[in-house]
């Protein structure tokens, strides 16, 4: 290379590097940004499934969230006591009317 083309080659290579540089981090950043979002989505889905399973178990043991709420806390506590008794392997306590 002669003295005149060497600076042109350096400028051309620098320009090409600058054009390619911002693209790579942006793509890497998009990939990294979606991973925490996917993790949070999976955690929310897992938590929702757990709560739905708990509600289903309460409903199977006599609790009706859409029913008469005049005895609300006692209805829920009775269903929870039945679940706890089942987990412990003991007979369920008699529920109050």
N, C-alpha and C positions, 0 to 999 in steps of 0.2 A: 504494500500500500504506500502511496505517496503521502506527503504531508497534508495535502488538501482533502483526500478522501477519508483519512483516519478520523478526524472530528465528525464528519458526516455519519460515519458508521457508528460512532459512540452515541451520537444524538439519536439516530434511528433506533438503536438497541434500547436506549433509555426510554424513548417514547413508547416502544412496543411493550416494555416491561411495565410502564405506568398504566397502559391501557389494560393489561391482563391482571394487574395486581388487585384492583378493587373488586373484580368479579369473584375471585376465589374466596376472600373472607365473607362476602355477602352470602354465598352459597353455603359456606360452613356455618355461618350464623343462623341461617334459616333452619338448617338441620338441627342445630343445638337448641334453637328456640322451640321447636315442635316437640322435643323430647320431654321437657318438664310439663308441657301442656298435656301430652298423652299420659304421663304419669298421674297428674292430678285427675284427669278424666277417669282413669282406671280406679283410682282411690275413691272417687265419688260413686262410681258404679258399684264397687265392693261395699261401701258403707250403706248405700241404698238397698242392696240385696240383703245385707245383715238386718237392717231395720225391718224390711218386709218379712223376713223369716221370723223375727221376733213378734211382729204383729200377728202373723199367721198362727204362731204357737199360742199367743194369748187368746185369739179367737177360738182356737180348738179347745181351749180350756174354759170357755164360758164368757169371755169378754166380748162385748159388741160395741165398737166405737160409734156406730150409727144409731144405736138403740137409745132407750130411756136413760137419761143422764142424772136422774134424781139421786141415785146412789153411786155417783161416778167414782170417787176414790175407792170405795169399798169393792165395787165390781172389779176394778183393775187389780187391787191388792189380792182379792180372792183368786183370780186367774194366775197371778204371779206366785201365790203360795202353792197352788196346784203344780205349777211348773217346777218350782223348787223341790217339792216333795217327790215328783217323778224323777228328777235328777239325783236325789239322794236315795231313791229306791224305797221310800217310805210311803204308806198310804196317805192320800190327800186329806187334809183336815176338812171338817164339815164347814161349809160356807154359811154365813149368816144370810137370812132371807132378805 
